[in-house]
Amino acid sequence: MTNIVSAGRTYFGLSICDVRKIYAATHRTTSLLSLPDATDYVAIATYLKYGLNNAYSGNKLYARSCWQKYRYQRMVYEDLDILLDMLSCCERVAYVQQPFYNYYKHAGSTTLDYTNPRLFDIMTAYQDAIEHAKVTYQDAVTYCVAKRILINLATPGFVDYLAEFIELIRQLRPTFEASPSIMSDPAIKKICDYAGQLTLPRRFICEREDWAQSWHQYSRNFKTIIPVAKALPADLRQRSNHFKLDYWLLKTLFELILGTVKLHRPFGRLRAGGDVLAFEGEHCLLVGAQPRSPLISELLQQLIVGSESLTELLTMVKAQPERWSAGTHKIRLVDIKDWLQ
């Protein structure tokens, strides 16, 4: 990497300063140190692991050669996507402990609007950062990503992306466990605990694909499945088409059933965990379940032998959840109104 000149003699690929945050709505100002110790140059591994603004673009001066190799992607978190990689490829980084960069925080910015599905880009940015890091600094970049994910998980606005974060951690777990820095830090090592948490599969099962349009907008890499009726149990052959549809909605390797509802935010919180019934008042709008769910088996059996429709059965589950799934399978009952348009 071509270096830039600093102080006449010492050459660096990047120069870093501190950040002054200005909150536009309240005019409050805070200054953030990039690193606690003032020094002419930065130990790159230290800055990658502990720097408070290592993924900011604006508080850095770059050698021209940086932008011959790197380009911003058309995404949110475009700086996170490349800057950790860029830092890991530098030979030397300079540091001026002064807040020369003013960072204005506006209430309507994309990264503060947690209902914006573009924020799913943060998952791609984390994956790219680890995948592209120089081998010398792979451990430092991996530690940085793990630490940042834990910060995201502790941020209330990101709760609607919880299932996606769990799945990302599950994917990255081998890399996390191979990181000496993570494994030697008890606080950061806890990230691996998330990998064992349940998430509902990324599939929609519904009568019509157009019902799922807003659900696809607020999800990531989902597919829609339209149930196809095959042979019916003898007890259902003479029942109404409504009962037959209920049966096949449950029978189609059941994960998610959608009604004619539209969303206005991501629904990762609904997908994070075991079986879930989402209600608006007394009406169940969504049912989610793990494959081979005891709850679904019981609903199917009751549909065959009883006279209640699926809607009626789900209302019964809400009224007395302890009577279902042999009393051993936890069912989450959720008010879905916060997600609806």
C-alpha positions in Angstrom: 0.0 0.0 0.0 1.3 3.4 -0.9 1.9 5.6 2.2 1.2 9.2 2.9 3.7 11.6 4.5 3.3 12.7 8.1 5.6 15.0 10.1 8.0 15.1 7.2 9.7 11.8 7.7 7.3 9.1 8.9 5.0 7.4 6.3 1.6 6.1 6.9 -1.3 4.5 5.0 -4.0 6.1 7.2 -4.2 8.9 9.6 -6.9 9.0 12.3 -8.3 11.7 14.6 -10.9 11.7 17.3 -14.6 12.3 16.8 -16.9 15.1 18.0 -20.5 13.9 18.0 -23.1 16.7 17.6 -26.7 15.7 18.3 -28.8 17.9 16.0 -32.0 17.7 17.9 -30.6 18.7 21.3 -27.4 20.4 20.3 -25.6 18.2 22.8 -21.9 17.6 22.0 -19.6 14.8 23.1 -16.1 13.9 22.1 -14.9 10.3 21.6 -11.3 9.3 21.8 -10.2 6.9 19.1 -7.8 5.3 21.6 -7.1 6.1 25.2 -3.4 6.8 24.8 -2.0 9.7 22.7 0.6 8.4 20.3 2.1 9.3 16.9 1.2 6.0 15.4 -1.3 3.2 16.1 -0.7 -0.5 16.7 -3.1 -1.7 14.1 -4.2 -4.8 16.0 -5.0 -2.6 19.0 -7.0 -0.2 17.0 -8.9 -3.0 15.3 -9.8 -4.6 18.7 -10.3 -1.6 20.9 -10.7 1.5 18.7 -14.1 3.2 19.3 -14.4 4.5 15.8 -12.4 2.0 13.7 -15.3 1.6 11.2 -15.9 5.4 10.7 -14.8 6.8 7.4 -14.9 10.5 8.2 -12.2 10.7 10.9 -9.5 9.3 8.6 -7.1 10.6 5.9 -6.2 8.0 3.3 -3.4 7.3 1.0 -4.7 7.5 -2.6 -3.8 3.9 -3.1 -6.5 2.9 -0.6 -9.2 3.8 -3.1 -7.4 2.1 -6.0 -8.1 -1.2 -4.2 -11.3 -0.5 -2.2 -14.7 0.8 -3.2 -17.8 1.5 -1.2 -20.7 -0.9 -1.9 -24.2 0.3 -2.4 -25.4 -0.6 1.1 -25.9 0.8 4.6 -22.8 0.3 6.8 -20.7 0.6 3.7 -17.8 1.9 5.8 -17.9 -1.1 8.2 -18.0 -3.3 5.1 -14.5 -2.2 4.0 -12.7 -0.2 6.7 -11.7 -3.1 8.9 -10.3 -4.8 5.9 -8.5 -1.6 4.8 -6.9 -1.2 8.2 -5.8 -4.8 8.3 -3.8 -4.2 5.1 -2.1 -1.0 6.3 1.6 -1.1 7.3 1.3 1.9 9.6 -1.5 4.1 10.9 -1.0 7.6 12.4 -3.1 9.0 15.2 -3.8 12.6 16.2 -5.7 12.8 19.5 -7.9 15.8 18.6 -11.6 15.7 17.6 -11.1 17.2 14.1 -14.1 15.3 12.7 -17.6 16.5 13.5 -20.2 13.8 13.3 -23.8 15.1 13.2 -26.4 12.7 14.5 -29.8 13.4 13.0 -32.9 11.7 14.4 -34.1 10.7 10.9 -30.9 9.1 9.7 -31.1 5.6 8.3 -29.0 3.9 10.9 -31.3 5.3 13.7 -34.5 4.1 12.0 -34.5 0.5 13.2 -37.7 -0.2 11.2 -35.7 0.3 8.0 -35.0 -3.1 6.4 -31.9 -1.7 4.8 -30.2 -2.3 8.2 -30.0 -6.0 7.3 -26.9 -4.8 5.4 -25.0 -4.9 8.8 -25.0 -8.7 8.6 -23.3 -8.6 5.1 -20.8 -6.0 6.4 -19.8 -8.2 9.3 -19.4 -11.3 7.0 -17.3 -9.3 4.5 -15.1 -7.8 7.3 -14.1 -11.2 8.5 -13.9 -12.9 5.1 -11.6 -10.2 3.7 -9.3 -9.4 6.6 -5.6 -9.9 6.2 -4.4 -13.1 7.8 -2.1 -11.2 10.1 -5.0 -9.3 11.7 -7.7 -12.0 11.3 -7.9 -12.5 15.1 -8.2 -8.7 15.7 -10.9 -8.2 13.1 -12.9 -11.2 14.4 -12.7 -9.9 17.9 -13.9 -6.5 16.7 -16.8 -8.0 14.9 -17.8 -10.1 17.9 -17.6 -7.1 20.2 -19.7 -5.0 17.8 -22.4 -7.6 17.5 -22.7 -7.8 21.2 -23.2 -4.0 21.3 -25.9 -4.4 18.6 -27.6 -7.0 20.6 -27.7 -4.7 23.7 -29.2 -1.9 21.6 -33.0 -1.9 22.0 -33.7 -0.9 18.4 -31.9 -4.0 17.1 -34.3 -6.4 18.9 -36.3 -6.8 15.7 -33.3 -8.3 14.0 -32.6 -10.8 16.9 -33.2 -14.0 14.8 -30.9 -12.7 12.1 -28.1 -11.9 14.6 -28.5 -15.4 16.1 -28.2 -17.0 12.7 -25.1 -14.8 11.9 -23.5 -15.8 15.1 -24.3 -19.5 14.4 -22.6 -19.1 11.0 -19.5 -17.4 12.4 -19.2 -19.5 15.5 -16.3 -21.6 14.2 -14.4 -18.4 13.4 -15.2 -17.0 16.8 -14.1 -20.1 18.6 -10.8 -20.1 16.6 -10.0 -16.6 17.8 -7.6 -16.6 20.8 -8.6 -13.0 21.7 -12.3 -14.0 21.9 -11.7 -17.2 23.8 -9.5 -15.4 26.4 -12.1 -12.7 27.0 -15.0 -14.0 29.1 -17.3 -11.1 28.2 -16.8 -11.4 24.5 -16.7 -15.3 24.6 -20.3 -15.2 25.6 -21.3 -14.4 22.0 -21.0 -18.1 21.3 -23.9 -18.8 23.7 -26.3 -17.2 21.2 -25.5 -19.8 18.6 -27.5 -22.4 20.6 -30.7 -20.3 20.7 -33.6 -21.4 18.5 -34.9 -19.5 15.5 -37.8 -20.3 13.3 -36.8 -21.3 9.8 -36.8 -18.8 7.0 -39.9 -20.0 5.2 -43.4 -18.6 4.7 -46.3 -21.0 4.3 -49.5 -19.2 3.1 -52.3 -19.6 0.7 -51.2 -16.8 -1.7 -47.8 -15.4 -2.3 -49.0 -11.9 -2.6 -50.0 -12.0 1.1 -46.4 -12.3 2.0 -45.1 -9.3 0.1 -44.6 -7.0 3.1 -43.1 -9.9 5.1 -40.5 -10.4 2.4 -39.7 -6.6 2.5 -38.9 -6.9 6.2 -37.0 -10.2 6.1 -33.7 -11.5 4.7 -33.4 -14.5 2.3 -36.9 -15.9 2.9 -38.9 -18.0 0.5 -42.7 -18.5 0.2 -44.3 -22.0 0.0 -47.8 -22.5 -1.2 -49.3 -25.6 0.4 -50.3 -28.3 -2.1 -53.2 -30.6 -1.1 -52.5 -34.3 -1.5 -54.3 -37.2 0.0 -56.5 -36.3 3.0 -57.2 -38.4 6.1 -60.6 -40.1 5.8 -62.0 -38.0 8.6 -61.4 -34.8 6.6 -62.6 -35.9 3.2 -66.2 -34.9 3.8 -65.3 -31.7 5.7 -65.5 -28.2 4.2 -62.7 -26.8 2.1 -61.8 -24.4 5.0 -61.0 -27.4 7.2 -59.0 -29.0 4.4 -56.9 -25.8 3.9 -56.3 -25.6 7.6 -55.0 -29.2 7.6 -52.6 -28.6 4.7 -51.3 -25.3 6.1 -50.3 -27.3 9.2 -49.2 -30.4 7.3 -46.8 -28.6 4.9 -43.5 -29.0 6.9 -44.9 -26.2 9.1 -43.0 -23.1 10.0 -44.9 -20.0 9.4 -48.5 -19.3 8.5 -49.4 -15.8 7.3 -52.8 -14.1 7.2 -53.7 -11.0 5.1 -51.7 -8.7 7.3 -49.0 -6.1 6.4 -46.0 -5.2 8.5 -44.1 -2.0 9.1 -40.9 -3.4 10.7 -38.6 -6.4 10.7 -39.9 -9.4 12.7 -36.7 -11.1 13.9 -38.0 -10.9 17.5 -40.9 -13.1 16.5 -38.6 -15.7 14.9 -36.2 -15.8 17.8 -37.2 -18.7 20.0 -39.6 -21.7 19.9 -43.2 -21.9 18.9 -45.0 -18.6 18.8 -48.7 -17.5 18.3 -49.1 -13.9 17.4 -52.5 -12.3 18.2 -54.2 -9.0 17.5 -56.8 -9.1 20.2 -58.4 -12.5 20.2 -57.6 -13.2 16.5 -54.4 -15.2 15.8 -52.7 -13.7 12.7 -49.5 -15.8 12.7 -48.3 -19.1 13.9 -44.7 -20.1 14.0 -43.2 -23.4 14.9 -40.1 -25.5 14.8 -40.1 -28.5 12.4 -41.7 -31.6 14.1 -43.3 -29.3 16.7 -45.4 -31.0 19.3 -47.8 -28.1 19.1 -48.4 -28.7 15.4 -48.9 -32.4 15.9 -51.5 -31.7 18.5 -53.3 -29.1 16.4 -53.4 -31.6 13.4 -54.8 -34.3 15.6 -57.5 -32.0 17.1 -58.4 -30.8 13.6 -59.0 -34.4 12.5 -61.0 -35.7 15.4 -62.7 -32.5 16.6 -65.2 -30.0 15.2 -63.2 -26.8 15.8 -61.5 -24.9 13.0 -57.9 -23.9 13.2 -58.9 -20.4 14.2 -61.0 -21.8 17.0 -58.2 -24.1 18.1 -55.6 -21.3 18.2 -58.0 -19.2 20.4 -58.2 -22.2 22.8 -54.4 -22.3 22.9 -54.3 -18.7 23.9 -56.9 -19.2 26.6 -55.2 -22.3 28.1 -51.6 -22.7 26.8 -50.7 -25.0 29.6 -53.0 -27.7 28.3 -51.1 -28.0 25.0 -47.9 -29.7 23.9 -48.1 -32.2 26.8 -47.2 -29.3 29.1 -43.6 -29.6 28.2 -43.2 -27.4 25.1 -43.1 -23.7 25.8 -45.5 -21.7 23.6 -44.9 -17.9 23.2 -48.0 -15.8 23.0 -47.3 -12.4 21.4 -49.3 -9.3 20.7 -48.5 -8.5 17.1 -50.0 -5.0 16.9 -46.6 -3.3 17.2 -45.6 -4.9 13.9 -48.7 -4.1 11.9 -49.2 -1.2 9.5 
